[in-house]
Every structure is written in structure tokens, then in C-alpha cells.
Amino acid sequence: LTMIKVHAKPAIEPHRKRGWELVLWTGAAFDHSTPFRAMLTDIATVLSKDAPTSVELPGYRATEDDVEGVLRFGDESIGIYYEHSLSYLSLMCESPKTLNRICDRLQPLVALA
């Protein structure tokens, strides 16, 4: 597993549309080499110790930005969104409790840059 270096402590906040989101600000803006897909694989590996976990993303494109997908964590479907232009990864769901559980499990994987 690779450490996820973030610019700010991960926080769970109300999502602008509905529900809640856990945001990881990582990498540099417009840096298409930020390995969001690898991060999500590592996140799924850590979470799979608690419950069956999988990541569903569209096919890879070299110029991808504004990517949406789903993280399946046990019985939960967590929305995934990441973008290279602002360089962040967001996990979204209706339950802040679920996001807190995910955030707790990710503590050993996340470090302030």
C-alpha cells in the first residue's frame, strides 16, 4: 500500500447537493499523474478487512477528469468523485457514520504532506 499524502486533514462535511462527503485534497492541481485509481485500490484493500469492498470506475482515459464511480463497502454504495483540475478525491453517501468509519480505517494510509 502507498501512503496517501494530503494537503489538509480529511474532513467529513455536508455535500453541496445531498448527504455527506469525505474529501482528500491530494496532489497538485492539473497534475494528471496523481494516482487516484491506485489510491482507490489501496482504500478498497484497507476497507476489505472490515467488509467485502470493490471499486467500480469507467474505463481509463489519459486525459480523464471529473470521474465518477462507486465504492461498494459491505452493503453500502459510496459515491466516488475525483478530478485532476482541483486535485481531490471525494467519497459521498447519506450516512456520516459510514464515512466516519471509512475515515477511521484510512488513518494509517493518510498523512499530511
FIFI-407184 format. One record per residue (C-alpha): residue in one letter; x, y, z; residue number from 1; chain. Coordinates in steps of 0.2 Angstrom, whole numbers. Layout:
A/X/Y/Z/NUM/A
...
// end
This chain:
L/0/0/0/1/A
T/6/18/-4/2/A
M/4/32/8/3/A
I/-9/45/3/4/A
K/-2/62/5/5/A
V/-15/75/8/6/A
H/-14/94/10/7/A
A/-27/96/23/8/A
K/-34/84/37/9/A
P/-48/73/29/10/A
A/-65/80/34/11/A
I/-82/74/33/12/A
E/-94/89/28/13/A
P/-111/91/21/14/A
H/-111/88/2/15/A
R/-117/103/-8/16/A
K/-131/93/-16/17/A
R/-136/80/-3/18/A
G/-129/68/10/19/A
W/-111/69/16/20/A
E/-94/68/9/21/A
L/-76/64/14/22/A
V/-63/74/4/23/A
L/-45/70/2/24/A
W/-35/85/-6/25/A
T/-20/77/-13/26/A
G/-8/80/-27/27/A
A/-6/97/-37/28/A
A/-20/105/-47/29/A
F/-20/99/-66/30/A
D/-7/86/-62/31/A
H/-14/71/-72/32/A
S/-1/59/-64/33/A
T/-10/60/-47/34/A
P/-14/41/-45/35/A
F/-32/42/-40/36/A
R/-36/25/-46/37/A
A/-21/17/-37/38/A
M/-27/27/-21/39/A
L/-44/19/-23/40/A
T/-37/2/-25/41/A
D/-27/4/-9/42/A
I/-43/11/0/43/A
A/-53/-4/-5/44/A
T/-39/-15/1/45/A
V/-39/-7/18/46/A
L/-58/-7/19/47/A
S/-59/-25/14/48/A
K/-53/-31/31/49/A
D/-70/-25/38/50/A
A/-82/-29/24/51/A
P/-82/-35/6/52/A
T/-76/-20/-4/53/A
S/-75/-16/-23/54/A
V/-72/-1/-34/55/A
E/-82/2/-50/56/A
L/-75/16/-61/57/A
P/-77/19/-80/58/A
G/-63/14/-92/59/A
Y/-47/24/-90/60/A
R/-43/39/-102/61/A
A/-26/48/-101/62/A
T/-35/65/-101/63/A
E/-48/59/-88/64/A
D/-55/72/-76/65/A
D/-72/73/-66/66/A
V/-73/55/-64/67/A
E/-87/47/-55/68/A
G/-89/29/-49/69/A
V/-95/18/-34/70/A
L/-86/11/-19/71/A
R/-95/-4/-13/72/A
F/-92/-7/6/73/A
G/-102/-21/13/74/A
D/-120/-17/10/75/A
E/-116/2/7/76/A
S/-114/11/-10/77/A
I/-102/25/-8/78/A
G/-101/38/-22/79/A
I/-84/41/-29/80/A
Y/-79/58/-37/81/A
Y/-61/64/-42/82/A
E/-54/77/-53/83/A
H/-37/82/-58/84/A
S/-40/100/-61/85/A
L/-43/104/-42/86/A
S/-34/88/-37/87/A
Y/-46/80/-24/88/A
L/-55/63/-21/89/A
S/-72/63/-13/90/A
L/-82/49/-6/91/A
M/-100/53/-4/92/A
C/-115/44/5/93/A
E/-131/48/15/94/A
S/-123/42/32/95/A
P/-109/52/41/96/A
K/-107/37/52/97/A
T/-102/27/37/98/A
L/-90/40/31/99/A
N/-83/41/49/100/A
R/-80/23/49/101/A
I/-71/24/32/102/A
C/-61/39/38/103/A
D/-55/29/54/104/A
R/-50/14/44/105/A
L/-40/25/32/106/A
Q/-30/34/46/107/A
P/-14/23/44/108/A
L/-15/26/25/109/A
V/-16/45/25/110/A
A/-3/58/30/111/A
L/-2/77/29/112/A
A/11/82/15/113/A
// end
